[in-house]
């Protein structure tokens, strides 16, 4: 669905982008002080579109004010897009990479970044080529580079290409790959320990924003904070891009105002398939609690969803109708997180696999009430026990399904699935214009439950390279 972020046709050149009003935000930012730009972003109310919803202006101000031990600061744009059910950054990059480049340039100038990195997975080959070409064109035209729009100010943007693993999207793991290390989360967050290019045990501050967030920046600086606030809700202004996959008539990605209800979003996506009714929806992917139809009138924004034990996440809406077995759904996502656990934290490695093992027993009809009780008990003990959010995500999805559909688990005790239907893990590779193409190579559980493996030395394909 076209919007100001999603144009109705591909923007092919920097000049074509300029004809739509592009680069005016950059020109305006160059005419203002960095503090004034930050105040405009704060006034707009822009919140990060990657999941946490943290106010972008506050994040920029914190990094700008933070002392850097070597006098350098950096910007990292997270384009990993690894959450199951997510596909919006990739069409943004294909349809109009210039708005992202403009947003990155504005952010870089504002925080006075020495270098900016746009981080993409190595499997995003079309997006990598599109960005590489667009960056070269923009530097040749003077929109980035050593003398931005003849202002005498520099913006350096590099591509950093990382592995196809889920954890590459975790911001500290992504920073590790920029340094040439494996995509392994660390305990210290980016605002505490950024990018240690200078060595000597010091790290420079870094701002991490995602593709959609920085694309909004270009439009806010062009049209003003009040324009942005004219859409959405008071605490979550602007538009948002939702990826809707699963049991809907028209899967796709849709740009709508924040605060749109699930009922409205599902109507835009064509409603249920013929003869079917909706059963459950994950509004922010498997890392957020599910919504049942009685909650579909909840506004889709950061605060309203939090009140119903769910979340907006990165807007990956995964839909299941009345033919779906929720025990199978729980097993699918539990297995996904168990397989994606990097092995650094024993608690995460063990608990994700132990829960997967017990949910699998339930799905196969060999489980007992004790397996349900123990799975729930583990989810209560898990949160906060790992370096990253993965262990929390496993807990959230299993607890949410157990809470809303306990009878489905009970119906599996001592019997095979009453409603067998093979469901994919929605790891989206592409969109063919009518439906999403999933990566079906999800595999079985890599290691048996109850056995945590040591941390492995990563192969080269788990590291990143810069272009």
PEMO-V159591 format. One record per pair of residues at least 6 apart in sequence whose C-alpha atoms are under 8 Angstrom apart, sorted by the first residue. I is the first residue (numbers start at 1). GAP is how many residues later the second one is. Records with the same first field share a line. If there is no record, write none. Layout:
I: GAP / GAP
This chain:
1: 7 / 252 / 253 / 254
2: 6 / 252 / 253
3: 252 / 253
5: 87 / 210 / 211 / 250
6: 86 / 89 / 90 / 249
7: 88 / 89
9: 86
10: 84 / 85 / 86
11: 6 / 84 / 85
12: 83 / 84
13: 121
14: 84 / 120 / 123 / 124
17: 6 / 81
18: 6
21: 201
22: 76 / 77 / 80 / 196 / 200
23: 79 / 120 / 195 / 199
24: 197 / 198
25: 77 / 81 / 193 / 194 / 195 / 196 / 197 / 198
26: 76 / 77 / 79 / 80 / 192 / 195 / 196
27: 122
28: 193 / 194
29: 8 / 77 / 192
30: 79 / 121
33: 77
34: 75 / 76 / 77
35: 26 / 75
37: 73 / 184
38: 19 / 20 / 22 / 23 / 72
39: 18
40: 181 / 184 / 185
41: 15 / 16 / 176 / 179 / 180 / 184
42: 13 / 14 / 15 / 16
43: 182 / 183
44: 176 / 180 / 181 / 182 / 184 / 185 / 193
45: 10 / 11 / 12 / 180 / 184 / 190 / 191 / 192
46: 9 / 10 / 11 / 167 / 190 / 191 / 192
47: 6 / 7 / 8 / 9 / 166 / 189
48: 6 / 7 / 8 / 161 / 162 / 165
49: 161 / 163 / 164 / 191 / 264 / 265
50: 159 / 160 / 162 / 163 / 263 / 264
51: 233 / 261 / 262 / 263 / 264
52: 261
53: 249
59: 148
60: 47 / 50 / 51 / 147
61: 50
63: 10 / 48 / 128 / 142 / 143 / 144
64: 46 / 47 / 48
66: 139
67: 138
68: 135 / 136 / 137
69: 133 / 134 / 135
70: 128 / 132 / 134
71: 133
72: 41 / 42 / 132 / 133
73: 38 / 39 / 40 / 41 / 42 / 131 / 132 / 133
74: 34 / 38 / 39 / 40 / 41 / 42 / 121 / 130 / 131 / 132 / 133
75: 29 / 32 / 33 / 38 / 40 / 41 / 42 / 131 / 132 / 133 / 134
76: 40 / 41 / 42 / 43 / 99 / 130 / 131 / 132 / 133
77: 27 / 39 / 40 / 41 / 42 / 131 / 132 / 133 / 134 / 137
78: 40 / 41 / 42 / 91 / 93 / 96 / 130 / 131 / 132 / 133
79: 10 / 11 / 39 / 40 / 41 / 42 / 90 / 131 / 132
80: 39 / 40 / 41 / 88 / 89
81: 6 / 8 / 88
82: 82 / 83 / 84 / 85 / 86 / 87 / 345
83: 83 / 202 / 203 / 231 / 233 / 344
84: 201 / 202 / 232 / 341 / 342 / 343 / 344
85: 158 / 159 / 160 / 200 / 231 / 232 / 233 / 341 / 342 / 343
86: 157 / 199 / 228 / 229 / 230 / 231 / 341 / 342
87: 156 / 166 / 229 / 341 / 343
88: 153 / 154 / 155 / 165
89: 122 / 123
90: 34 / 37
92: 120
93: 7 / 34 / 37 / 38
94: 32 / 33 / 36
97: 33 / 34 / 37
98: 36
99: 116 / 119 / 120
100: 111 / 112 / 114 / 115 / 118
101: 34 / 114
102: 41 / 113 / 116
103: 111 / 112 / 113 / 114 / 115
104: 12 / 110 / 111
105: 39 / 50
106: 111 / 112
107: 107
108: 6 / 7 / 8 / 47
109: 44 / 45 / 46
113: 42
114: 41 / 42
115: 40 / 41 / 42 / 43
116: 39 / 40 / 41 / 42
117: 40 / 41 / 42 / 43
118: 39 / 40 / 41 / 42
119: 40 / 41 / 42 / 43 / 55
120: 8 / 39 / 40 / 41 / 42
121: 40 / 41 / 42 / 43 / 47
122: 6 / 39 / 40 / 41 / 42
123: 40 / 41
132: 27
135: 22
138: 6
139: 6
142: 6 / 7 / 8
143: 6
144: 10 / 11 / 12 / 13
145: 9 / 10 / 11 / 12
146: 6 / 7 / 8 / 9 / 10
147: 6 / 7 / 8
148: 6 / 7
158: 308 / 309
159: 307 / 308
160: 17 / 18 / 304 / 305 / 306 / 307
161: 303 / 304 / 305 / 306
162: 6 / 12 / 15 / 21 / 300 / 301 / 302 / 303
163: 20 / 298 / 299 / 300 / 301
164: 298
165: 18 / 175 / 297
166: 174
167: 6 / 7 / 16 / 17 / 18 / 173 / 175
168: 6 / 9 / 15 / 16
170: 15 / 218
171: 14 / 19 / 37
172: 12 / 13 / 14 / 16 / 17 / 18
173: 9 / 10 / 11 / 12 / 13
174: 9 / 10 / 11
175: 19 / 20
176: 6 / 7 / 8 / 9
177: 6 / 286 / 287 / 288
178: 286 / 287 / 288
179: 16 / 17 / 18
180: 283 / 284 / 285
181: 282 / 283
182: 276 / 280 / 281 / 282
183: 279 / 280
184: 158 / 160
185: 202 / 203
186: 201 / 202
187: 200 / 201
190: 15 / 16 / 17 / 18
191: 14 / 15 / 16
192: 13
193: 10 / 11 / 12
194: 9 / 10 / 11 / 12
195: 8 / 9 / 10 / 11
196: 6 / 7 / 8
197: 6 / 7
220: 7 / 8
228: 9 / 10
229: 8 / 9
230: 7 / 8
231: 6 / 7 / 8 / 26 / 27
232: 6 / 7 / 25 / 26 / 27 / 28
233: 25 / 26 / 68
235: 68
236: 22 / 23 / 65 / 66
237: 20 / 21
238: 19 / 20
239: 16 / 17 / 18 / 19
240: 15 / 16 / 17 / 18 / 75
241: 12 / 13 / 14 / 15 / 74
242: 11 / 12 / 13 / 14 / 72 / 73 / 74 / 75
243: 8 / 9 / 10 / 11 / 72 / 73 / 74
244: 7 / 8 / 9 / 10 / 25 / 72 / 73 / 74 / 75
245: 6 / 7 / 71 / 72 / 73 / 74 / 181 / 190 / 191
246: 72 / 73 / 74 / 180
247: 25 / 26 / 31 / 72 / 73 / 74
248: 18 / 21 / 22 / 23 / 24 / 25 / 71
249: 20 / 21 / 22 / 23 / 24 / 25
250: 19 / 20 / 21 / 184 / 185
251: 18 / 183 / 184 / 185
252: 17 / 179 / 181 / 182 / 183 / 184
258: 41 / 42 / 43
259: 40 / 41 / 42
260: 39 / 40 / 41
261: 35 / 36 / 37 / 38 / 39
262: 21 / 34 / 35 / 36 / 37 / 38
263: 33 / 34
266: 6
272: 6 / 49
276: 45 / 46 / 47
277: 44 / 45
278: 15 / 41 / 42 / 43 / 44
279: 13 / 14 / 40 / 41 / 42 / 43 / 45
280: 10 / 11 / 12 / 13 / 39 / 40 / 41
281: 9 / 10 / 11 / 36 / 37 / 38 / 39
282: 6 / 7 / 8 / 9 / 34 / 35 / 36 / 37
283: 6 / 7 / 8 / 17 / 27 / 28 / 29 / 30 / 32 / 33 / 34 / 35
284: 26 / 27 / 28 / 29 / 30 / 31 / 32 / 33 / 34
285: 28 / 29 / 30 / 31 / 32 / 33
286: 47 / 107 / 110 / 111
287: 26 / 105 / 106 / 107 / 109 / 110
288: 21 / 22 / 23 / 24 / 25 / 105 / 108 / 109
289: 20 / 21 / 22 / 107 / 108 / 111
290: 20 / 107 / 110 / 111
291: 19
292: 112
298: 6 / 7
299: 6
300: 12
301: 10 / 11
302: 9 / 10
305: 6 / 7
318: 108
323: 96 / 98
324: 95 / 96 / 97 / 99
325: 83 / 92 / 94 / 95 / 96
326: 75 / 79 / 82
327: 32 / 35 / 36 / 74 / 81 / 82
328: 35 / 95
329: 94
330: 29 / 67 / 68 / 71
331: 25 / 28 / 29 / 32
332: 91 / 92 / 93
333: 61 / 64 / 92
334: 18 / 19 / 21 / 22 / 60 / 63 / 64
335: 17 / 18 / 21 / 109 / 110
336: 89 / 106
337: 15 / 53 / 54 / 56 / 57
338: 11 / 14 / 15 / 18 / 107
339: 106 / 107
341: 7 / 8 / 11 / 49
342: 7 / 113
343: 6 / 109 / 110 / 111 / 112 / 113
344: 110 / 111
345: 41 / 42
346: 106
347: 35 / 38 / 39
348: 34 / 37 / 38 / 42 / 43
349: 103 / 104
350: 99 / 100 / 101 / 102
351: 27 / 31 / 99
352: 39 / 42
353: 92 / 94 / 95 / 96 / 97
354: 21 / 95 / 96
355: 20 / 23
356: 93
357: 91 / 92
358: 9 / 13 / 14 / 17
359: 8 / 12 / 13 / 16
360: 7
361: 6
362: 6 / 9 / 10 / 47 / 50 / 51
363: 49 / 53 / 54
364: 48 / 51 / 52 / 53
365: 47 / 48 / 49 / 50 / 51 / 52
366: 47 / 48 / 49
367: 45 / 46 / 47
368: 45 / 46
369: 41 / 44
372: 37
376: 22 / 23 / 26
378: 17
379: 15 / 16 / 17 / 19 / 20
380: 15
382: 9 / 10 / 13
383: 8 / 9 / 12
384: 7 / 8
385: 6
402: 7
411: 6 / 7
412: 6
424: 14 / 16
425: 13 / 15 / 17
426: 12 / 13
427: 11 / 12 / 13
428: 8 / 9 / 10 / 11
429: 7 / 8 / 9 / 10
430: 6 / 7 / 8
431: 6
447: 6
